[in-house]
Amino acid sequence: MPIFLVRGDFVPAAPPLRARSRGPAIPAPLARLTRRARSLPIAAAALVLALTASPAYADGTFFFGYTPKPTARPARGFAVGFNMAVVGFEFEYSNTDKVDSANAPGLKTYMFNGLVMTPGSAFQAYATAGAGFYNEANLDNSDTSFGTNLGAGVKFRIAGPLRMRLDYRVFRLSDSAIEKTSQRFYAGANVAF
């Protein structure tokens, strides 16, 4: 054991440090195989997603529907979106007519929505949530503010890129709105491109 001089004293040196042992050493070919085996589930999951994923596409919808409360009123509008395998994003404009005799306000919405949908192109069910601006007006009042919406629907193929879209939405408007909650049902022609 070597001895070092420190302030005139002789002190024996500490033994050299050794790496901690993690059990018996694994032969190199077996270690490579173990690393590959650990990455196998990740590679398998990526392969399954790649083989089953739908391509991204855009679509547009022109729709007609109605808002049932406080009295049934017609609604119309359009939506333009971008969809990937199971998620999508869309902008939607809707205009619900007012009925002055029933004090039912007109409602225009400008919403940005996210969608979660089933994969496939022949039939898709989806859930949606979003937020944006609205304008609500009747004879006496007008309110423009921020609102949110939740909904669900289906799209199913009719022929080629033409699909039918059925949709239900619940809009939550600001506290200053005439109708704080509004519902809308619609049917529309949807074209994927």
TIRO-2110 file (N, C-alpha, C; in Angstrom, 1 decimal):
// TIRO-2110
0.8, -1.2, 0.0, N, 1, A
0.0, 0.0, 0.0, CA, 1, A
0.9, 1.2, 0.0, C, 1, A
0.7, 2.2, -0.9, N, 2, A
1.5, 3.4, -1.0, CA, 2, A
1.2, 4.3, 0.2, C, 2, A
2.2, 5.1, 0.5, N, 3, A
2.1, 6.0, 1.6, CA, 3, A
2.4, 7.4, 1.1, C, 3, A
1.5, 8.4, 1.5, N, 4, A
1.7, 9.8, 1.1, CA, 4, A
2.0, 10.6, 2.2, C, 4, A
2.8, 11.7, 2.0, N, 5, A
3.2, 12.6, 3.0, CA, 5, A
2.2, 13.8, 3.1, C, 5, A
1.7, 14.0, 4.2, N, 6, A
0.7, 15.1, 4.5, CA, 6, A
1.2, 15.8, 5.7, C, 6, A
1.6, 17.0, 5.7, N, 7, A
2.1, 17.9, 6.7, CA, 7, A
3.2, 17.1, 7.6, C, 7, A
4.0, 16.5, 6.9, N, 8, A
5.1, 15.8, 7.6, CA, 8, A
4.7, 14.4, 8.2, C, 8, A
3.4, 14.0, 8.1, N, 9, A
3.1, 12.7, 8.6, CA, 9, A
2.9, 11.7, 7.5, C, 9, A
3.1, 10.5, 7.8, N, 10, A
2.9, 9.4, 6.8, CA, 10, A
1.5, 8.8, 7.0, C, 10, A
0.7, 8.8, 6.0, N, 11, A
-0.7, 8.3, 6.0, CA, 11, A
-0.8, 7.3, 4.9, C, 11, A
-1.4, 6.1, 5.3, N, 12, A
-1.6, 5.1, 4.2, CA, 12, A
-2.7, 5.6, 3.3, C, 12, A
-2.5, 5.3, 2.0, N, 13, A
-3.5, 5.7, 0.9, CA, 13, A
-4.7, 4.9, 1.0, C, 13, A
-5.9, 5.4, 0.6, N, 14, A
-7.1, 4.6, 0.6, CA, 14, A
-7.1, 3.7, -0.6, C, 14, A
-7.7, 2.6, -0.4, N, 15, A
-7.8, 1.6, -1.6, CA, 15, A
-8.5, 2.2, -2.8, C, 15, A
-8.1, 1.8, -4.0, N, 16, A
-8.7, 2.4, -5.2, CA, 16, A
-10.3, 2.1, -5.2, C, 16, A
-11.0, 3.1, -5.7, N, 17, A
-12.5, 2.9, -5.8, CA, 17, A
-12.8, 1.9, -6.9, C, 17, A
-13.9, 1.1, -6.6, N, 18, A
-14.3, 0.1, -7.6, CA, 18, A
-15.8, 0.4, -8.0, C, 18, A
-16.2, 0.1, -9.2, N, 19, A
-17.5, 0.3, -9.6, CA, 19, A
-18.4, -0.7, -8.8, C, 19, A
-19.6, -0.2, -8.5, N, 20, A
-20.6, -1.0, -7.8, CA, 20, A
-21.0, -2.2, -8.7, C, 20, A
-21.1, -3.3, -8.1, N, 21, A
-21.5, -4.5, -8.8, CA, 21, A
-23.0, -4.5, -8.9, C, 21, A
-23.6, -4.8, -10.0, N, 22, A
-25.1, -4.9, -10.2, CA, 22, A
-25.4, -6.4, -10.5, C, 22, A
-24.7, -7.2, -9.9, N, 23, A
-25.0, -8.6, -10.1, CA, 23, A
-24.0, -9.2, -11.1, C, 23, A
-24.2, -10.4, -11.5, N, 24, A
-23.2, -11.0, -12.5, CA, 24, A
-23.2, -10.3, -13.8, C, 24, A
-22.1, -10.2, -14.4, N, 25, A
-22.0, -9.6, -15.7, CA, 25, A
-22.7, -10.4, -16.8, C, 25, A
-23.4, -9.6, -17.7, N, 26, A
-24.2, -10.3, -18.8, CA, 26, A
-23.3, -10.3, -20.0, C, 26, A
-23.1, -11.4, -20.6, N, 27, A
-22.3, -11.4, -21.9, CA, 27, A
-22.9, -10.4, -22.9, C, 27, A
-22.0, -9.8, -23.7, N, 28, A
-22.3, -8.8, -24.6, CA, 28, A
-23.5, -9.2, -25.6, C, 28, A
-23.5, -10.3, -26.2, N, 29, A
-24.6, -10.7, -27.1, CA, 29, A
-25.9, -10.7, -26.4, C, 29, A
-25.9, -11.2, -25.2, N, 30, A
-27.2, -11.3, -24.4, CA, 30, A
-27.6, -9.9, -24.0, C, 30, A
-26.7, -9.0, -23.7, N, 31, A
-27.1, -7.7, -23.3, CA, 31, A
-27.7, -6.9, -24.5, C, 31, A
-27.2, -7.1, -25.7, N, 32, A
-27.8, -6.5, -26.9, CA, 32, A
-29.2, -7.0, -27.1, C, 32, A
-29.4, -8.3, -26.9, N, 33, A
-30.7, -9.0, -27.1, CA, 33, A
-31.7, -8.4, -26.0, C, 33, A
-31.2, -8.2, -24.8, N, 34, A
-32.1, -7.7, -23.7, CA, 34, A
-32.5, -6.2, -24.1, C, 34, A
-31.6, -5.4, -24.6, N, 35, A
-32.0, -4.0, -25.0, CA, 35, A
-33.0, -4.1, -26.1, C, 35, A
-32.8, -5.0, -27.1, N, 36, A
-33.8, -5.1, -28.2, CA, 36, A
-35.1, -5.5, -27.7, C, 36, A
-35.2, -6.5, -26.7, N, 37, A
-36.4, -7.0, -26.2, CA, 37, A
-37.2, -5.9, -25.5, C, 37, A
-36.5, -5.0, -24.8, N, 38, A
-37.2, -3.9, -24.2, CA, 38, A
-37.8, -2.9, -25.1, C, 38, A
-37.2, -2.7, -26.3, N, 39, A
-37.8, -1.8, -27.3, CA, 39, A
-38.8, -2.4, -28.2, C, 39, A
-39.0, -3.7, -28.1, N, 40, A
-40.0, -4.4, -28.9, CA, 40, A
-41.4, -4.0, -28.7, C, 40, A
-41.9, -3.8, -27.5, N, 41, A
-43.3, -3.3, -27.3, CA, 41, A
-43.5, -1.9, -27.9, C, 41, A
-42.5, -1.0, -27.8, N, 42, A
-42.7, 0.3, -28.4, CA, 42, A
-42.7, 0.2, -29.9, C, 42, A
-41.9, -0.6, -30.5, N, 43, A
-41.9, -0.8, -32.0, CA, 43, A
-43.2, -1.4, -32.4, C, 43, A
-43.7, -2.4, -31.7, N, 44, A
-45.0, -3.0, -32.0, CA, 44, A
-46.1, -2.0, -32.0, C, 44, A
-46.2, -1.2, -30.9, N, 45, A
-47.3, -0.2, -30.8, CA, 45, A
-47.2, 0.8, -32.0, C, 45, A
-46.0, 1.3, -32.3, N, 46, A
-45.8, 2.2, -33.4, CA, 46, A
-46.3, 1.6, -34.8, C, 46, A
-46.0, 0.3, -35.0, N, 47, A
-46.4, -0.4, -36.2, CA, 47, A
-47.9, -0.5, -36.3, C, 47, A
-48.5, -0.9, -35.2, N, 48, A
-50.0, -1.0, -35.1, CA, 48, A
-50.6, 0.4, -35.4, C, 48, A
-50.2, 1.5, -34.8, N, 49, A
-50.7, 2.8, -35.1, CA, 49, A
-50.5, 3.2, -36.6, C, 49, A
-49.3, 2.9, -37.1, N, 50, A
-49.1, 3.3, -38.5, CA, 50, A
-50.0, 2.5, -39.5, C, 50, A
-50.2, 1.3, -39.2, N, 51, A
-51.1, 0.5, -40.1, CA, 51, A
-52.5, 0.7, -40.0, C, 51, A
-53.0, 1.2, -38.8, N, 52, A
-54.4, 1.4, -38.6, CA, 52, A
-54.8, 2.9, -38.7, C, 52, A
-53.9, 3.8, -38.7, N, 53, A
-54.2, 5.2, -38.7, CA, 53, A
-54.9, 5.7, -40.0, C, 53, A
-55.9, 6.5, -39.9, N, 54, A
-56.5, 7.1, -41.1, CA, 54, A
-55.7, 8.3, -41.5, C, 54, A
-55.6, 8.6, -42.8, N, 55, A
-54.9, 9.8, -43.3, CA, 55, A
-55.6, 11.0, -42.8, C, 55, A
-54.9, 12.1, -42.7, N, 56, A
-55.5, 13.4, -42.4, CA, 56, A
-56.3, 13.9, -43.6, C, 56, A
-57.4, 14.6, -43.3, N, 57, A
-58.2, 15.2, -44.4, CA, 57, A
-58.9, 16.4, -43.8, C, 57, A
-59.4, 17.2, -44.7, N, 58, A
-60.2, 18.4, -44.4, CA, 58, A
-61.6, 18.1, -44.8, C, 58, A
-62.6, 18.7, -44.1, N, 59, A
-63.9, 18.6, -44.6, CA, 59, A
-64.7, 19.9, -44.3, C, 59, A
-65.8, 20.0, -45.0, N, 60, A
-66.7, 21.1, -44.9, CA, 60, A
-68.1, 20.7, -44.7, C, 60, A
-68.9, 21.4, -44.0, N, 61, A
-70.3, 21.0, -43.7, CA, 61, A
-71.2, 22.3, -43.9, C, 61, A
-72.3, 22.1, -44.7, N, 62, A
-73.3, 23.1, -44.7, CA, 62, A
-74.5, 22.5, -44.0, C, 62, A
-75.1, 23.2, -43.1, N, 63, A
-76.2, 22.5, -42.3, CA, 63, A
-77.4, 23.4, -42.1, C, 63, A
-78.5, 22.7, -41.8, N, 64, A
-79.8, 23.3, -41.5, CA, 64, A
-80.3, 22.6, -40.3, C, 64, A
-80.9, 23.3, -39.3, N, 65, A
-81.4, 22.7, -38.1, CA, 65, A
-82.3, 23.6, -37.4, C, 65, A
-82.5, 23.4, -36.1, N, 66, A
-83.3, 24.2, -35.3, CA, 66, A
-82.8, 24.3, -33.9, C, 66, A
-83.3, 25.4, -33.2, N, 67, A
-83.0, 25.6, -31.8, CA, 67, A
-84.4, 25.5, -31.1, C, 67, A
-84.6, 24.5, -30.2, N, 68, A
-86.0, 24.3, -29.7, CA, 68, A
-86.5, 25.2, -28.6, C, 68, A
-85.6, 26.0, -27.9, N, 69, A
-86.1, 26.8, -26.8, CA, 69, A
-85.8, 28.2, -26.9, C, 69, A
-86.5, 29.2, -26.5, N, 70, A
-87.8, 29.1, -25.9, CA, 70, A
-88.9, 28.7, -26.8, C, 70, A
-88.7, 28.9, -28.1, N, 71, A
-89.6, 28.4, -29.1, CA, 71, A
-88.8, 27.9, -30.3, C, 71, A
-89.3, 26.9, -31.0, N, 72, A
-88.5, 26.3, -32.1, CA, 72, A
-88.2, 27.4, -33.2, C, 72, A
-87.0, 27.5, -33.6, N, 73, A
-86.5, 28.5, -34.5, CA, 73, A
-85.5, 27.8, -35.5, C, 73, A
-85.5, 28.2, -36.8, N, 74, A
-84.6, 27.6, -37.7, CA, 74, A
-83.1, 28.1, -37.5, C, 74, A
-82.2, 27.2, -37.7, N, 75, A
-80.8, 27.5, -37.6, CA, 75, A
-80.1, 27.1, -38.9, C, 75, A
-79.0, 27.7, -39.3, N, 76, A
-78.3, 27.3, -40.5, CA, 76, A
-76.8, 27.8, -40.3, C, 76, A
-75.9, 27.2, -41.1, N, 77, A
-74.6, 27.6, -40.9, CA, 77, A
-73.6, 26.7, -41.7, C, 77, A
-72.3, 26.8, -41.3, N, 78, A
-71.3, 25.9, -42.0, CA, 78, A
-70.2, 25.7, -41.0, C, 78, A
-69.5, 24.6, -41.2, N, 79, A
-68.3, 24.2, -40.4, CA, 79, A
-67.2, 23.8, -41.4, C, 79, A
-66.0, 24.2, -41.1, N, 80, A
-64.8, 23.8, -41.9, CA, 80, A
-63.8, 23.2, -40.9, C, 80, A
-63.3, 22.0, -41.2, N, 81, A
-62.4, 21.4, -40.2, CA, 81, A
-61.2, 20.6, -40.8, C, 81, A
-60.3, 20.3, -40.0, N, 82, A
-59.2, 19.4, -40.3, CA, 82, A
-59.2, 18.3, -39.3, C, 82, A
-59.2, 17.0, -39.9, N, 83, A
-59.3, 15.9, -39.1, CA, 83, A
-58.1, 14.9, -39.3, C, 83, A
-57.6, 14.4, -38.2, N, 84, A
-56.5, 13.4, -38.2, CA, 84, A
-57.2, 12.1, -37.8, C, 84, A
-56.4, 11.0, -37.4, N, 85, A
-57.0, 9.7, -37.1, CA, 85, A
-58.1, 9.8, -36.1, C, 85, A
-58.0, 10.3, -35.0, N, 86, A
-59.0, 10.3, -34.0, CA, 86, A
-59.3, 11.7, -33.4, C, 86, A
-58.6, 12.7, -33.8, N, 87, A
-58.8, 14.0, -33.3, CA, 87, A
-59.0, 15.0, -34.5, C, 87, A
-59.7, 16.1, -34.3, N, 88, A
-59.9, 17.0, -35.3, CA, 88, A
-60.1, 18.4, -34.7, C, 88, A
-60.1, 19.4, -35.6, N, 89, A
-60.3, 20.8, -35.2, CA, 89, A
-61.2, 21.4, -36.2, C, 89, A
-62.2, 22.3, -35.8, N, 90, A
-63.0, 23.0, -36.8, CA, 90, A
-63.4, 24.4, -36.3, C, 90, A
-63.8, 25.2, -37.3, N, 91, A
-64.4, 26.4, -37.1, CA, 91, A
-65.9, 26.3, -37.5, C, 91, A
-66.8, 26.8, -36.7, N, 92, A
-68.2, 26.7, -37.1, CA, 92, A
-68.9, 28.0, -36.9, C, 92, A
-69.7, 28.4, -37.9, N, 93, A
-70.6, 29.6, -37.8, CA, 93, A
-72.0, 29.1, -37.9, C, 93, A
-72.8, 29.6, -37.0, N, 94, A
-74.3, 29.3, -37.0, CA, 94, A
-75.1, 30.5, -36.8, C, 94, A
-76.3, 30.5, -37.4, N, 95, A
-77.2, 31.7, -37.3, CA, 95, A
-78.6, 31.1, -37.0, C, 95, A
-79.1, 31.4, -35.8, N, 96, A
-80.4, 31.0, -35.4, CA, 96, A
-81.3, 32.2, -35.5, C, 96, A
-82.5, 32.1, -36.2, N, 97, A
-83.4, 33.2, -36.3, CA, 97, A
-84.0, 33.6, -35.0, C, 97, A
-84.4, 34.9, -34.9, N, 98, A
-85.2, 35.3, -33.8, CA, 98, A
-86.7, 35.3, -34.1, C, 98, A
-87.5, 35.1, -33.0, N, 99, A
-88.9, 35.2, -33.2, CA, 99, A
-89.4, 36.2, -32.2, C, 99, A
-89.7, 37.4, -32.7, N, 100, A
-90.1, 38.5, -31.8, CA, 100, A
-91.3, 38.3, -31.0, C, 100, A
-92.3, 37.6, -31.6, N, 101, A
-93.6, 37.4, -30.9, CA, 101, A
-93.4, 36.5, -29.6, C, 101, A
-92.4, 35.6, -29.6, N, 102, A
-92.2, 34.7, -28.5, CA, 102, A
-91.0, 35.2, -27.6, C, 102, A
-90.5, 36.4, -28.0, N, 103, A
-89.3, 37.0, -27.3, CA, 103, A
-88.1, 36.0, -27.3, C, 103, A
-88.0, 35.3, -28.4, N, 104, A
-86.9, 34.3, -28.6, CA, 104, A
-85.8, 35.0, -29.4, C, 104, A
-84.6, 35.2, -28.8, N, 105, A
-83.6, 36.0, -29.5, CA, 105, A
-82.9, 35.2, -30.6, C, 105, A
-82.4, 36.0, -31.5, N, 106, A
-81.6, 35.4, -32.6, CA, 106, A
-80.2, 35.2, -32.0, C, 106, A
-79.5, 34.2, -32.5, N, 107, A
-78.2, 33.8, -32.0, CA, 107, A
-77.2, 33.5, -33.2, C, 107, A
-76.1, 34.2, -33.2, N, 108, A
-75.0, 33.9, -34.2, CA, 108, A
-73.8, 33.5, -33.3, C, 108, A
-73.3, 32.3, -33.7, N, 109, A
-72.1, 31.8, -33.0, CA, 109, A
-70.9, 31.7, -33.9, C, 109, A
-69.7, 31.9, -33.4, N, 110, A
-68.5, 31.8, -34.1, CA, 110, A
-67.6, 31.0, -33.2, C, 110, A
-67.6, 29.6, -33.4, N, 111, A
-66.9, 28.7, -32.4, CA, 111, A
-65.7, 28.0, -33.0, C, 111, A
-64.7, 27.8, -32.2, N, 112, A
-63.5, 27.0, -32.6, CA, 112, A
-63.7, 25.7, -31.7, C, 112, A
-63.7, 24.6, -32.3, N, 113, A
-64.0, 23.3, -31.6, CA, 113, A
-62.9, 22.3, -31.8, C, 113, A
-62.7, 21.4, -30.8, N, 114, A
-61.9, 20.3, -30.9, CA, 114, A
-62.8, 19.1, -30.9, C, 114, A
-62.5, 18.0, -31.7, N, 115, A
-63.3, 16.8, -31.8, CA, 115, A
-62.4, 15.6, -31.5, C, 115, A
-63.1, 14.6, -30.9, N, 116, A
-62.5, 13.3, -30.7, CA, 116, A
-63.5, 12.4, -31.3, C, 116, A
-63.0, 11.5, -32.3, N, 117, A
-63.9, 10.7, -33.1, CA, 117, A
-63.4, 9.3, -33.2, C, 117, A
-64.3, 8.4, -33.6, N, 118, A
-63.9, 7.1, -33.9, CA, 118, A
-63.2, 7.1, -35.3, C, 118, A
-62.2, 6.2, -35.4, N, 119, A
-61.5, 6.1, -36.7, CA, 119, A
-62.4, 5.5, -37.8, C, 119, A
-62.1, 5.8, -39.0, N, 120, A
-62.8, 5.3, -40.2, CA, 120, A
-63.4, 6.4, -41.0, C, 120, A
-63.9, 6.1, -42.2, N, 121, A
-64.5, 7.1, -43.0, CA, 121, A
-65.9, 6.7, -43.4, C, 121, A
-66.3, 5.5, -43.3, N, 122, A
-67.7, 5.1, -43.6, CA, 122, A
-68.7, 5.6, -42.6, C, 122, A
-68.3, 5.5, -41.3, N, 123, A
-69.1, 6.0, -40.2, CA, 123, A
-68.2, 6.5, -39.1, C, 123, A
-68.5, 7.7, -38.6, N, 124, A
-67.7, 8.3, -37.5, CA, 124, A
-68.7, 8.8, -36.5, C, 124, A
-68.5, 8.5, -35.2, N, 125, A
-69.2, 9.1, -34.1, CA, 125, A
-68.1, 10.1, -33.5, C, 125, A
-68.6, 11.2, -33.0, N, 126, A
-67.6, 12.1, -32.4, CA, 126, A
-68.2, 12.9, -31.2, C, 126, A
-67.3, 13.4, -30.4, N, 127, A
-67.7, 14.3, -29.3, CA, 127, A
-66.9, 15.6, -29.5, C, 127, A
-67.5, 16.7, -29.2, N, 128, A
-66.8, 18.0, -29.5, CA, 128, A
-67.0, 18.9, -28.3, C, 128, A
-66.0, 19.8, -28.2, N, 129, A
-66.1, 20.9, -27.2, CA, 129, A
-65.3, 22.1, -27.8, C, 129, A
-65.8, 23.3, -27.5, N, 130, A
-65.2, 24.4, -28.1, CA, 130, A
-65.6, 25.7, -27.4, C, 130, A
-65.0, 26.8, -27.9, N, 131, A
-65.3, 28.1, -27.4, CA, 131, A
-65.2, 29.1, -28.5, C, 131, A
-65.8, 30.3, -28.3, N, 132, A
-65.7, 31.4, -29.3, CA, 132, A
-66.6, 32.5, -28.9, C, 132, A
-67.0, 33.2, -29.9, N, 133, A
-67.8, 34.4, -29.6, CA, 133, A
-69.2, 34.2, -30.1, C, 133, A
-70.2, 35.0, -29.6, N, 134, A
-71.5, 34.9, -30.1, CA, 134, A
-72.1, 36.3, -30.0, C, 134, A
-73.2, 36.5, -30.8, N, 135, A
-74.0, 37.7, -30.8, CA, 135, A
-75.5, 37.2, -30.6, C, 135, A
-76.1, 37.7, -29.6, N, 136, A
-77.5, 37.4, -29.3, CA, 136, A
-78.3, 38.6, -29.3, C, 136, A
-79.5, 38.7, -30.0, N, 137, A
-80.2, 39.9, -30.2, CA, 137, A
-81.7, 39.6, -30.3, C, 137, A
-82.5, 40.5, -29.6, N, 138, A
-84.0, 40.5, -29.8, CA, 138, A
-84.3, 41.9, -30.0, C, 138, A
-85.6, 42.3, -29.9, N, 139, A
-86.1, 43.7, -30.1, CA, 139, A
-85.4, 44.7, -29.2, C, 139, A
-85.2, 44.3, -27.9, N, 140, A
-84.7, 45.3, -27.0, CA, 140, A
-83.3, 45.2, -26.7, C, 140, A
-82.7, 44.1, -26.7, N, 141, A
-81.3, 43.9, -26.2, CA, 141, A
-80.4, 43.2, -27.3, C, 141, A
-79.1, 43.4, -27.1, N, 142, A
-78.1, 42.8, -27.9, CA, 142, A
-76.9, 42.5, -27.0, C, 142, A
-76.4, 41.3, -27.2, N, 143, A
-75.2, 40.9, -26.3, CA, 143, A
-74.2, 40.2, -27.2, C, 143, A
-73.0, 40.7, -27.2, N, 144, A
-71.9, 40.0, -27.8, CA, 144, A
-70.9, 39.7, -26.8, C, 144, A
-70.5, 38.5, -26.7, N, 145, A
-69.6, 38.0, -25.6, CA, 145, A
-68.9, 36.7, -26.0, C, 145, A
-68.3, 36.1, -25.0, N, 146, A
-67.6, 34.8, -25.1, CA, 146, A
-68.5, 33.7, -24.6, C, 146, A
-68.5, 32.6, -25.4, N, 147, A
-69.3, 31.4, -25.0, CA, 147, A
-68.6, 30.1, -25.2, C, 147, A
-69.1, 29.0, -24.7, N, 148, A
-68.6, 27.7, -24.9, CA, 148, A
-69.7, 26.7, -25.4, C, 148, A
-69.2, 25.6, -25.9, N, 149, A
-70.2, 24.6, -26.4, CA, 149, A
-69.7, 23.2, -26.2, C, 149, A
-70.6, 22.3, -26.0, N, 150, A
-70.3, 20.8, -25.9, CA, 150, A
-71.3, 20.2, -26.9, C, 150, A
-70.9, 19.0, -27.5, N, 151, A
-71.8, 18.4, -28.4, CA, 151, A
-71.3, 17.0, -28.8, C, 151, A
-72.1, 16.4, -29.6, N, 152, A
-71.8, 15.0, -30.1, CA, 152, A
-72.5, 14.9, -31.5, C, 152, A
-72.1, 13.9, -32.2, N, 153, A
-72.8, 13.7, -33.5, CA, 153, A
-72.2, 12.5, -34.2, C, 153, A
-72.7, 12.3, -35.5, N, 154, A
-72.2, 11.2, -36.3, CA, 154, A
-72.0, 11.8, -37.7, C, 154, A
-71.1, 11.2, -38.5, N, 155, A
-70.9, 11.4, -39.9, CA, 155, A
-71.0, 10.0, -40.6, C, 155, A
-71.8, 9.9, -41.6, N, 156, A
-71.8, 8.6, -42.3, CA, 156, A
-71.8, 8.9, -43.8, C, 156, A
-71.1, 8.0, -44.5, N, 157, A
-70.9, 8.1, -46.0, CA, 157, A
-72.2, 7.8, -46.7, C, 157, A
-72.4, 8.7, -47.7, N, 158, A
-73.6, 8.5, -48.6, CA, 158, A
-73.0, 7.9, -50.0, C, 158, A
-72.1, 8.7, -50.5, N, 159, A
-71.4, 8.3, -51.8, CA, 159, A
-70.1, 9.0, -52.0, C, 159, A
-69.1, 8.3, -52.3, N, 160, A
-67.8, 9.0, -52.5, CA, 160, A
-67.4, 9.8, -51.3, C, 160, A
-67.0, 11.1, -51.5, N, 161, A
-66.6, 12.0, -50.4, CA, 161, A
-67.8, 12.6, -49.7, C, 161, A
-69.1, 12.4, -50.2, N, 162, A
-70.3, 13.0, -49.6, CA, 162, A
-70.7, 12.2, -48.4, C, 162, A
-70.9, 12.9, -47.3, N, 163, A
-71.4, 12.3, -46.1, CA, 163, A
-72.5, 13.1, -45.5, C, 163, A
-73.3, 12.5, -44.7, N, 164, A
-74.4, 13.1, -43.9, CA, 164, A
-73.9, 13.4, -42.5, C, 164, A
-74.2, 14.5, -42.0, N, 165, A
-73.7, 14.8, -40.6, CA, 165, A
-74.9, 15.2, -39.8, C, 165, A
-75.0, 14.5, -38.6, N, 166, A
-76.1, 14.9, -37.6, CA, 166, A
-75.4, 15.3, -36.4, C, 166, A
-75.8, 16.4, -35.8, N, 167, A
-75.1, 17.1, -34.7, CA, 167, A
-76.0, 17.6, -33.7, C, 167, A
-75.6, 17.5, -32.4, N, 168, A
-76.3, 18.2, -31.3, CA, 168, A
-75.3, 19.0, -30.5, C, 168, A
-75.7, 20.2, -30.2, N, 169, A
-74.8, 21.1, -29.4, CA, 169, A
-75.6, 21.8, -28.3, C, 169, A
-74.9, 22.0, -27.2, N, 170, A
-75.4, 22.8, -26.1, CA, 170, A
-74.4, 24.0, -25.9, C, 170, A
-74.9, 25.2, -26.0, N, 171, A
-74.1, 26.4, -25.9, CA, 171, A
-74.3, 27.0, -24.5, C, 171, A
-73.2, 27.4, -23.9, N, 172, A
-73.3, 28.1, -22.6, CA, 172, A
-72.8, 29.5, -22.9, C, 172, A
-73.7, 30.5, -22.7, N, 173, A
-73.4, 31.9, -23.0, CA, 173, A
-73.1, 32.6, -21.7, C, 173, A
-72.7, 33.9, -21.8, N, 174, A
-72.3, 34.6, -20.7, CA, 174, A
-73.5, 34.9, -19.8, C, 174, A
-73.3, 35.4, -18.6, N, 175, A
-74.4, 35.8, -17.7, CA, 175, A
-75.2, 36.9, -18.2, C, 175, A
-74.7, 37.7, -19.1, N, 176, A
-75.4, 38.9, -19.6, CA, 176, A
-76.4, 38.5, -20.7, C, 176, A
-76.3, 37.2, -21.2, N, 177, A
-77.1, 36.8, -22.3, CA, 177, A
-78.6, 36.7, -21.9, C, 177, A
-79.5, 36.8, -22.9, N, 178, A
-80.9, 36.7, -22.7, CA, 178, A
-81.2, 35.2, -22.3, C, 178, A
-80.8, 34.3, -23.2, N, 179, A
-80.9, 32.9, -22.9, CA, 179, A
-79.5, 32.4, -22.6, C, 179, A
-79.3, 32.0, -21.3, N, 180, A
-77.9, 31.6, -20.9, CA, 180, A
-77.4, 30.3, -21.5, C, 180, A
-78.4, 29.4, -21.8, N, 181, A
-78.1, 28.1, -22.4, CA, 181, A
-78.9, 27.9, -23.6, C, 181, A
-78.3, 27.5, -24.7, N, 182, A
-79.1, 27.3, -25.9, CA, 182, A
-78.7, 25.9, -26.5, C, 182, A
-79.7, 25.2, -27.1, N, 183, A
-79.4, 23.9, -27.7, CA, 183, A
-79.6, 24.0, -29.2, C, 183, A
-79.0, 23.2, -29.9, N, 184, A
-79.2, 23.2, -31.4, CA, 184, A
-79.0, 21.8, -31.9, C, 184, A
-79.9, 21.4, -32.8, N, 185, A
-79.9, 20.1, -33.5, CA, 185, A
-79.7, 20.5, -35.0, C, 185, A
-78.9, 19.7, -35.8, N, 186, A
-78.8, 20.0, -37.2, CA, 186, A
-78.5, 18.7, -38.0, C, 186, A
-78.8, 18.8, -39.3, N, 187, A
-78.5, 17.8, -40.3, CA, 187, A
-77.8, 18.6, -41.4, C, 187, A
-76.7, 18.0, -41.9, N, 188, A
-76.0, 18.7, -42.9, CA, 188, A
-75.3, 17.8, -43.9, C, 188, A
-74.9, 18.4, -45.0, N, 189, A
-74.1, 17.8, -46.1, CA, 189, A
-72.7, 18.0, -45.8, C, 189, A
-71.9, 17.0, -45.7, N, 190, A
-70.5, 17.1, -45.3, CA, 190, A
-69.6, 16.5, -46.5, C, 190, A
-68.6, 17.2, -46.9, N, 191, A
-67.8, 16.8, -48.0, CA, 191, A
-66.3, 16.7, -47.5, C, 191, A
-65.7, 15.5, -47.6, N, 192, A
-64.3, 15.4, -47.2, CA, 192, A
-63.4, 15.7, -48.4, C, 192, A
-62.3, 16.4, -48.2, N, 193, A
-61.4, 16.7, -49.3, CA, 193, A
-60.0, 16.8, -48.8, C, 193, A
END
